[in-house]
Amino acid sequence: MTGIVRGGIPEVRGRRALVYSLGMEGRDLAAWLVANGATVVMSDTRSDELLRAAGAVAPAGVERVVTGQPLLDPAGFDLLAISQSLLRHDPAVARARELGIPVVSQLQLFLRLCPGRVIGITGSSGKSTTTALVAAMAAEAGVEHVVGGNIGEALLGRLEEIRAETTVVLEISHTQLQYIERGPDIAAITNITPNHLDQFSWDAYVGLKRRILELQCTESVAVLNADDDESREMAGDVRGELRWAAMSGRERNGAWVEGGTVYVGGAATAASVLPVSEVRMRGAHNVANVVMACAIANAAGWPASAMAAAARTFAGVQHRLEVVGRAGGVTWVNDSIATSPERTMAGLAAFAEPVVLLLGGRDKNLPLEGLRARVAERCRAVVTFGEAAQLFDDGVAAAAPVHERVDTLDEAVAAAARLAQAGDVVLLSPAGTSFDAYPNFEARGVAFRALVRQLPGFTQEVR
């Protein structure tokens, strides 16, 4: 394929493009390719029934959609456009590279074409909350901004509304980092802990996170977590200015906590933001998210007053320690976004009340020892469900005074309603992915909400 346009983007007009997957990113890619004159074919291994259930419909102008069979061979196409769900070592992607066919992703194209300043936030946990909170701080500061990335925005479809004055706040996953070729203007890593070891080795996973720093330029800013060992080790990879987010106050360049107050700036130019006690979100991990967001906002040049206003009012993202309501004197909490043991441990630490924990889904080959110890300390009971129910029952739940294994989330909610006592918290914090039964963690959280709202005596609780 020949022909290059600005920023190293392959010329697409008049070319044949193959798009892998009808997920949000695939549909965004297909729509952009059609709008720019390409002939587009889409391929997805899911059946038509599953795609309809997910609301996945090909954009207008797509020539052909092939579903319910292995991904089409890229031979004969001029360009392969892929969703982040296709890993670099997938045979279909490797085949395209062997044939010399350019491979592009949604985020790769967007970072090349975006005229505005880009803030990119990655990490093993906390990135969704931090991204949403940074966006709330931008709003409080009156900054023109767009939010997207891994949180599900059609980025390429929004390019026309983005100007040089626009700040784009992106949550970036490790799989999106596989394909990017340039880093964001401000890059932040919330933390790096064992995750997704069902997809990558530990070294490969850490290497993907490192890419967000290695691909920045010397005029960029990087924000790292001073309290996270893996993040600290990446300081040498920073090509531009380095700033820190520190709960311990060990670094005073960016944002830190000292004497129960969040500060931003530098040791000689510190400005107070707000007392930790005024952070609305629950849990020490959410205070850490606030500190990281403040460090990012400070690097962006926004006032401390905007940071404080957002931190005082921001209630968190959906499916992350989201209080659904109360039933039978029990508080029911949706933490479906917790797809790793570490996230579940953070969720448990947010509550002083006895917890009935719902644990399950699909395992990611992550260590369970820490979660087992936390369950022994904090849980009245554990109910395991889904594909990994037996694994979690043996490896974690047995540490609780009471544990039960069921098949489905419906059965898990029913069991929790029977086991919980007045004053308890029932916490859906699964420590596994949703893919055994649901297309994503959001769908699992929505299902949980619906089940809880059907419980006798349910009342809505406003956070």
N, C-alpha and C positions, 0 to 999 in steps of 0.2 A: 504494500500500500504506500502510495506517495502523497505528498501534499501536506504541509504543516501550516497551521494558523497560529495566532498569538498564544504565547505561553506554552508552546509545545503540544497543543491539542491537535489531534489528527483532523484533517479536513473530512467532513462527513457528507457534504452535499453530493448526491448521486451515488453514494456508496451503499453497500449492503452490510447492515449491522445486525448481529445476533445478540439478544439480550437474555441473560440467564436470570430467571425468577420473575414472578408476577407480584412479588412483595412491593412494599412502598418504594424502595429504592429502584427496583426494576421498572416500575411504572413511571417513576420520575425520569429515569434515563430514557425510556422509550419515548415519552412525550417530547423530551428535549431533542432527541435524535430526529423524530418525525418533523418537528418544527424547523429543524435546520437542514431539511432536505434529504435525509437518509431513508432508505428502504429498510424497514424494521421487521424482524422475525423474533418472536419471544418463545422461550422454552422453559418449562417448569415440570418437575417430576410429580407434583401433586395432582390428584384427580380433579376433575371439574367440580365435583361435589365439595371437596375440601376448599377449593378456591372460592366457590360461591359463598360458603360459610364464612370465609375470611374477608369477603367483600372485595376480592382481588379481580378486577376487570381490566382488560387491556385498554390503553388509551385509544382514542379515535386515530385512525390513520395507520395503525399497525397492519402490515400485510397478512401475517399469519401467526397463529398461536398454537403451539404444540404442547400438550399436557399429558400427564399420566404415563410417561415413559422416560427412559434415561435422557439426559440432556443431549440436545442435538450436537453432532460433531461440528466444530467450527470451520472445518475445511470448506472452502468456497466463499467464505464471508471475508469482508475487508476489515471488520472491527468486531471485537467481543467486548460487550459492556456487562459488567457483573455486579450483583449485590454483594454486600459484605458477608453474607452467609456462605458464599463459595470461597473456600480457603485456597491459599496460594498453591498448596500441594494437591488440590483436587485434580484428578486425572483429566477432566475436561479443560481446566485452565492450563494445565501443563501441556496439553495437546496444542492449544492455541499458540503457546510460546514456541513450541517445536516447529510450528508452521510459519513462524514469524508474523503472526497476526497481532496487531496492537491490542492490549487489554487495558480497559479503563474502568474506573468505578465512579459512583456518584460524587463522593467527597473529593476524589482526585480532580475531576473536572471542575467542581465548584471552587476549590482552592485556587485553581488556575484562572478562573474567569471572574471571581468576585472582586469588585472594585473597592469594597469597603475594608475597614480594619477587622481582622478576625481574632477572636479569643477562642482557643481550643482547650477543652478540659477533658482529661482522661484520668484513669485510675481504676483500681480494683473495686473500690466501693466509694460511695459518696458523690460520684460524678453527676448523677441526675439531680440530686438536691442542690449541689453547688452550682450547677448550670442554671437551674431555675432561680436560685437566689441571686446570682450575678445579674440575670435578666431583670429581676425585681429591683435591684439596686440601680440598674440603668434607667428603669422607668422612673424611679424616685428622683434621679438626677436629671431627668428631662432629656435623656440621650436617645436619639433615633436608633432603634435596634431591631434585629431579627433574631429569633431563637430557633435552633434546629439541630441537625446531626442525628445522633443515635436516638434522640427522643421522638423522632418520627415526622419531621417536616420534609416536604418536597422541595429540597433546596434549589435544584436547577429551575424549577417552576417559579421561583421567587426572585431570580436574578434581575429581572427588569425593574423591580421595586427597590433594589439596593443601589445606593449612591456612594460616592467616595466618603461622604460624611456619616454613613451608616456603620454601626458596630454590629457585627454578627457574632453571636454567642453560641458555640457549638459544644455539645457533648459528643465525645469521640471514643468509640469502642476500640478494643485491641484488633478486632477484625477489620475495622475501617482503616486502621493504621497500616495494614498489610500493603495497601496500594497507593498511598499518598506519595507525592514527589516533592512537596514543599511543606514547611511547617507554618503554623499560625503566627500572627504578629505577637500575641501573648499566649504562651503555652503553660498549662498548669497540670501537675500530676498530684492527685489527692493522696495516693498511697499505692504501694505495690505489694500485694499479698497473694498466696497461692489461690489461683482461680483458673478455670477453663483448662485444667490439665487433662481433660478428655479430648482436647483439640490439639494442644501444643505441649512440648516439654517446658519445664520451668525456665530454662535458659532462653528458649525461643519466645515464650510469653513476655519475659522481662525485656528481651530485645525489641519486641514490637512496641512496648511502652517507650523505650529509649528513642525510637524513631521520631517522636514528636519534638524532641530536642535537637537531634542530629540534623533534621531538615530545616531548622530555623536559620535565619541569617544573623549577621553580627549586630543588626539594629533591633533585633527582637528582644523580648523579655520572657524569662522563664520563672515560674513560681513553683517551688518544691516544698514538700512537707518535711520540716526539720525534725519531726518526731518519728519519722519512718525511716528505718535503716536503709532499705533498698533505694528510696528516693534520695537520701543523702549521698549515696554512692554515685549518683548520676550527676552530681554537681560539676564534675569534670567534663561532662558532655555538653554543657551549656555553651552556646556560641555567642550569645549576647549578654544582656544584663541578668544577673541572678538575684531573685528575691525569695524570701522564705515565709512560710506560714507555720507558726509555732505555738502550740498550746502551753508549752513549758516556759516560754520566754527565753529559750536558749539562744535564739537569733532575734535581733532587733533591726530587721531590715525587710519590710513588707507588712506583716501583721502578726501580732503575738498577744498572749494573755499575760497580764502581770497584775498581781493584787486584786484578782477578780474582775478586771476590766480588760476589754479588747482595745488594743492600740494599733495604729497604722503609721507608716512613715519610716523613719530611721531613728537611731539612738539619740541623735541631736535634734531631730525634728518631729518627735512623736506627737500624735494627736489622738485623743481618746475618742472611741466610737460609742461604746455603751457598756454597762456592767453585764457580765455573763448572766446574771440573774434575770435580765430583761429579754433574753433570747426566748422567743415564743416556742420554738421546737423543743421537743423533749429528748433528753439523752446527751451524754458527753460527746458521742460521735457527731451529733448535730451541732454542738458548739464548735467542734473542729471544722465542720463544714462552713460555719459562719466565718471562722478565722480565715480559712482558705479563700472564701468569697471576698472578704475584705481585702486580702492581699492582692487579689486579682483586680478588684475595683480601684484600689490605690494605684496599681500599675497603669490602669487605664486613665487615671487622673480625675476620678470622680470624688466629690466631697464626702467627708466622714458623716455628715448629716444624712445623706442619702443612704449610706450603708446602715446607719442606725435605724432609720425609718423602716427599711426593708426587713431587717433582722427582728424588729419588734412586732411586725405584723405577719411575716411569712409563716404559714402553717405547715409547709412541707409539700411534697409532691404526692400525687395519688399513688396508692399502693405502697407507700413507705410510712410505716407506723401511723396509718390512717385510721382514726377511730370511727368505726361504722355506727356504733350505737350501744345501747344497753338492753339486756334481756335477762330476766330472772336475777337481777342484782349483779350481773356479770358484764364487764366491759369487753366488747369484741373488737379486735384490732386487725386490720388488713396490712400485712407487710409482705405481700406477694412478690415484691421486687427483690426480696432477700433470696438470691439463688445460690448462695455459697454459705458454708458454715460460719465464716467470719461475720457476714452480715447478720445472720441469725443471732450470733453471740452479742453483737451490738444492739440488736432489738431487745434481747432479754435484759441487757444492762439498763435499758431505759425505764424499767418498771420496778417499783419496790413491792408491789402486790404479788401474791402467789400467781403463778402462770400455768395455764394449760396450753401446751405448745402443740401446734399442728405442723408436722414435719413430713416432707415427702416430695414426690415428683420424680425427676430423673437425676441420677447421680452424676457428678462431674469429676469423679476420681480425686477428690480432695481429702486432706487429713481430717479426721473426726474427733481426735483426742481432746482438743480444746473445747469443742462444743459439748462433748460428753461431760467434762468437768463442770461446765457452766450449767448444764441441765441438772446435774446432781445438786447444785447450790440453789437453783432458782425455781425449779418446776415442781408443781404439785402432781402433774400428770403429763404424759406425752402420748399423742395419737399419731401414728405413722400411716401414710396412705400412698397410693400410686405405685409406679414401677419400682421405686427404690425402697418401698415400705419395709421389706424384710431386712435390707442392709441397714437402714436407719434404726430399725427396732433392735437389731443385735448390737450395732456399734454405738448407739447414742441413747435410745429411749430406755434401755434396761437400767440406766443410772437413775431414773426417776422412781419415786415410790410406787407409781401406777403407770403402766404403759399398755396400750392396745394397738393392734394392727388391723387396718381395714383396707378396702380396695380403692374407694373413690373419695373425692373431696366431700360429696354429699354425706357419706357415711361418717367421715371424720368430724364434720360439724355436728351431726347428731350425737356422736360419742362424746364430744367435748361438752355439749349442752348437758349431758347426763353426769359427767365427771366434775364439772366446775361448781364451785360454791360461791355464795354471795360474797362480793368483794374481790373475787378473782379477776384476772385478765385472761381471755382466750386469745392467743396470738397465732395467727397464720403467718409463720416466718419459715418457709419450707426448707431452705438450705439446698434445694435442688431446682433444676429448671422445670418449666411447665410442659415441655414438649412430649411427655408421655400421654397427655390428655388435652392440652390446650395449645393454641398457636403461639402464645406469648404469655408473659407474666401478667400483662394487663387483663387478658381474657380470664385468667385464673382468678385475679382479684375481683373482677366484675361478678364472676360466678359466686365467689365467697360472699360478697355483699348481698347478692340476691338471696342466698340461703339464710344468712343471718337475719335479714329483714322479714323472713317468714316465721321466725321463732316466736312462740307465745310471749306476749308482753313486751315486744320490741318497741323501743323508743329511740328516736334519733338523738344523737348527742353532738352538739356543735362544739368544735375545738376552739 
